[in-house]
């Protein structure tokens, strides 16, 4: 009774089963095609990466290859090899030279072997594991160099235990053939660290299949295949790998999609090989085969899911469309809500930012006001200090003259004091003008008059410190555009600065030279002090820069003088005198040129 129904059910399922079989075949074929394509792409990438790593290895080895040859021509090294152990001082000198060369060339160690293979000098001669005194005649690089061959040999250091690549070159001797051997050791650990940090798998093997360079530490000093007895004996006699057991890596060699594959500890790698840059060396790039299997798994999973969806989707396509439509509407609503929330947060953040910026702007304005007030106060204190010192000097002189009854001379001192107080008043006004960058009304003044007043003002102050001022006139009177008070201010500052520089000098002299030509007037103020530190030259005229002790100077004198000279259209510069001392040169353009000598000397 139920057979017809069952027969009908199987008949209805036949198209679906056929579609399932066809889909399975398509999925398997697609997986196979993706595997082959991925293997080919991975192989091409591996070839490119292999070239890159071969380039880095070649660069690391070749950049130091010239050193042994160049050093073999060094006269001191040849003399050391000729003298042997009898020149200990020469060995130290050569070791120092090798240390400097090694540091400059960024190699690991440079050392000199005599004809018996004993180290006479080395760049690491001061280290605990110095090569000096050790014999390396068992190393192939020594034997090759002695026999006239240029050598390259990788080994673990017999003295330091640090692996490296050794390159050597013989020091020729016209009479005896070979005097000795120059060896450079290159540390390849930084190169391996770069490979390791790159996250890729790179190995370099020697002629015995021993892995001596690897981006993975656990593979280093393992062999790709068992090493025969003779080769192992030779490795042990040369002490190449410092007693490492050189056990086989235990890899399986496979062929997958026509490509060579290594299986190591259950992990597969697609392998690309190439020459390692030295005879017998081979560099291998191992690309994880998981790239291919993951793509195959992905394709298989996608194909299976698509096949399943194809078989089951027909029954629920309308319902799924409705659900997808509803879900899409819900996601769009959520997205719009999220965007609105982000906009609200951004508006609030911008309001807070504007508030902070307004406060910062207000704080900056206030800070600028305080800084200006501080600079003005400091400048006034600095500029008034010099006239005050002169007033104290004239006051003391006035007391002495008063006690002696010399009222005429007393009147001159009081007149000078009055002049100085008037000058202090003008200084405060000029400092305000300088600070505010107010326009200056220039007049035609005699530069010599301003210079003479400054010398007379500083003469009494300098005499107390034992400083002698000499004035030298090398030309006619020169007239410039400016004002006397500002010019006096510049020259007083420069003379005060020169006097301070002579505090600890045995010879305390200041030489003032006035010169001029048809276009410019020039004033040189030279002192016999220690001169100006070259490192401070660029900062001399910066505000608040001073080399004096704390409390002895504000660092404003030269800055103020520089500003005045610039305002008057002149130029000021500092330089050191060849023998001793410093010199400040002030230069102004001339208004006219008057042939009148000026009779003043200090």
Long-range contacts (C-beta under 8 A, 24 or more apart in sequence): 16-311, 19-310, 19-311, 20-307, 20-311, 23-303, 23-307, 23-310, 23-311, 24-307, 26-303, 27-299, 27-300, 27-303, 27-304, 27-307, 30-299, 30-303, 31-296, 31-299, 31-300, 31-303, 34-295, 34-296, 34-299, 35-257, 35-292, 35-295, 35-296, 36-257, 36-258, 38-291, 38-292, 38-295, 38-296, 39-256, 39-257, 39-258, 39-259, 39-270, 39-292, 40-257, 42-259, 42-270, 42-287, 42-291, 42-292, 43-259, 43-270, 43-272, 43-287, 45-287, 46-270, 46-271, 46-272, 46-285, 46-287, 47-272, 49-200, 49-272, 49-285, 49-287, 50-272, 50-273, 50-274, 50-283, 50-284, 50-285, 51-274, 53-195, 53-202, 53-283, 53-285, 54-274, 54-275, 54-276, 54-277, 54-283, 56-191, 56-194, 57-191, 57-204, 57-213, 57-276, 57-277, 57-283, 58-277, 60-186, 60-188, 60-191, 61-152, 61-165, 61-167, 61-186, 61-277, 61-278, 64-105, 64-107, 64-167, 64-184, 64-186, 65-167, 67-101, 67-105, 67-107, 67-110, 67-167, 67-182, 67-184, 68-167, 68-168, 68-169, 68-182, 68-183, 68-184, 69-169, 69-182, 71-98, 71-101, 71-110, 71-112, 71-169, 71-182, 72-169, 72-170, 72-171, 72-172, 72-182, 77-112, 77-121, 77-171, 77-180, 77-182, 78-171, 78-179, 80-112, 80-120, 80-121, 81-112, 81-114, 81-115, 81-120, 81-171, 81-173, 81-179, 81-180, 82-179, 84-114, 84-120, 85-120, 91-120, 91-121, 91-132, 92-121, 92-125, 94-120, 94-121, 95-121, 95-122, 95-123, 95-125, 95-132, 98-122, 98-123, 98-125, 99-123, 99-124, 99-125, 99-126, 105-184, 107-184, 107-185, 107-186, 107-187, 108-162, 108-164, 108-184, 108-185, 108-186, 108-187, 109-164, 109-183, 109-184, 109-185, 110-182, 110-183, 110-184, 110-185, 111-182, 111-183, 111-185, 112-171, 112-180, 112-181, 112-182, 112-183, 113-142, 113-180, 113-181, 113-182, 113-183, 114-179, 114-180, 115-146, 115-176, 115-178, 115-179, 115-180, 117-142, 117-181, 120-180, 129-159, 129-160, 130-159, 131-159, 134-158, 134-159, 136-183, 138-237, 138-238, 138-239, 139-166, 139-238, 139-239, 140-238, 141-166, 141-167, 141-168, 141-181, 141-183, 142-168, 142-181, 142-183, 144-168, 145-169, 145-170, 145-178, 145-181, 145-183, 146-170, 146-178, 146-181, 148-178, 152-278, 153-240, 154-188, 154-206, 154-212, 154-213, 154-240, 155-238, 155-239, 155-240, 155-241, 156-239, 156-240, 156-241, 156-242, 156-244, 157-185, 157-242, 158-239, 158-242, 161-242, 162-187, 162-189, 163-187, 163-188, 163-189, 163-212, 164-188, 188-213, 200-285, 200-287, 201-269, 201-285, 201-286, 201-287, 201-288, 202-283, 202-284, 202-285, 202-286, 203-283, 203-284, 203-286, 204-276, 204-281, 204-282, 204-283, 204-284, 205-276, 205-281, 205-282, 205-284, 206-280, 206-281, 207-279, 207-280, 207-281, 208-235, 210-235, 210-241, 210-246, 211-249, 212-241, 219-249, 219-264, 221-246, 222-246, 222-247, 222-248, 222-249, 223-247, 223-248, 223-249, 224-248, 224-249, 224-251, 256-289, 257-292, 261-289, 262-286, 268-293, 372-435, 375-435, 375-543, 376-431, 376-432, 376-435, 378-544, 378-554, 378-556, 379-431, 379-434, 379-435, 379-554, 379-556, 379-560, 380-427, 380-428, 380-431, 381-554, 382-553, 382-554, 382-556, 382-557, 382-560, 383-427, 383-428, 383-431, 383-489, 383-556, 383-560, 384-424, 384-427, 384-428, 386-457, 386-458, 386-461, 386-492, 386-493, 386-496, 387-420, 387-421, 387-423, 387-424, 387-427, 387-457, 388-424, 389-461, 390-416, 390-420, 390-457, 390-460, 390-461, 391-417, 391-420, 391-421, 393-460, 393-461, 393-464, 394-420, 394-460, 397-460, 420-457, 423-485, 423-488, 426-485, 427-485, 427-489, 430-485, 430-486, 430-489, 431-560, 434-560, 434-563, 434-564, 434-567, 440-483, 440-486, 440-567, 440-568, 441-483, 442-481, 442-482, 442-483, 442-568, 442-569, 443-481, 443-482, 443-483, 444-479, 444-480, 444-481, 444-591, 445-479, 445-480, 445-481, 445-482, 445-483, 445-484, 445-487, 446-477, 446-478, 446-479, 447-478, 447-479, 447-480, 447-482, 447-487, 447-514, 447-521, 447-523, 447-588, 448-473, 448-477, 448-478, 448-514, 448-598, 449-484, 450-482, 450-484, 450-487, 450-488, 450-491, 451-487, 451-491, 451-512, 451-514, 451-523, 452-598, 452-600, 453-484, 453-488, 454-487, 454-488, 454-491, 454-492, 454-495, 455-491, 455-495, 455-512, 455-600, 455-602, 457-488, 457-492, 458-492, 458-495, 458-496, 458-499, 459-602, 461-496, 461-499, 462-495, 462-499, 462-510, 465-499, 465-502, 465-503, 465-508, 466-508, 467-499, 467-502, 467-508, 467-509, 467-510, 468-508, 468-509, 468-510, 468-602, 469-495, 469-509, 469-510, 469-511, 469-512, 469-602, 470-509, 470-510, 470-511, 470-512, 470-601, 470-602, 471-512, 471-514, 471-600, 471-601, 471-602, 472-511, 472-512, 472-513, 472-514, 473-514, 473-597, 473-598, 473-600, 474-513, 474-514, 474-515, 475-514, 475-515, 475-516, 475-517, 476-516, 476-593, 476-594, 476-595, 476-596, 476-597, 477-594, 477-595, 477-596, 477-597, 477-598, 478-514, 478-516, 478-521, 478-588, 478-590, 478-593, 478-594, 479-590, 479-591, 479-592, 479-594, 480-521, 480-568, 480-570, 480-588, 480-589, 480-590, 480-591, 481-568, 481-569, 481-588, 481-589, 481-591, 482-568, 482-588, 486-564, 486-567, 486-568, 487-564, 487-568, 489-560, 489-561, 489-564, 490-561, 490-564, 490-565, 490-572, 490-586, 491-523, 491-525, 491-586, 493-557, 493-558, 493-560, 493-561, 494-525, 494-561, 494-584, 494-586, 495-525, 496-557, 497-557, 497-558, 497-584, 498-525, 498-526, 498-527, 498-529, 498-582, 498-584, 499-527, 500-548, 500-552, 500-553, 501-527, 501-529, 501-530, 501-581, 501-582, 502-527, 502-528, 502-529, 504-530, 505-529, 505-530, 512-602, 514-598, 516-590, 516-593, 518-590, 518-593, 519-589, 519-590, 520-587, 520-588, 520-589, 520-590, 521-587, 521-588, 521-589, 521-590, 522-585, 522-586, 522-587, 523-585, 523-586, 523-587, 524-583, 524-584, 524-585, 525-583, 525-584, 525-586, 526-577, 526-581, 526-582, 526-583, 527-581, 527-582, 527-583, 528-580, 528-581, 529-580, 529-581, 529-582, 530-580, 530-581, 531-576, 531-577, 531-580, 531-581, 531-582, 532-574, 532-576, 532-582, 534-576, 537-574, 540-574, 541-572
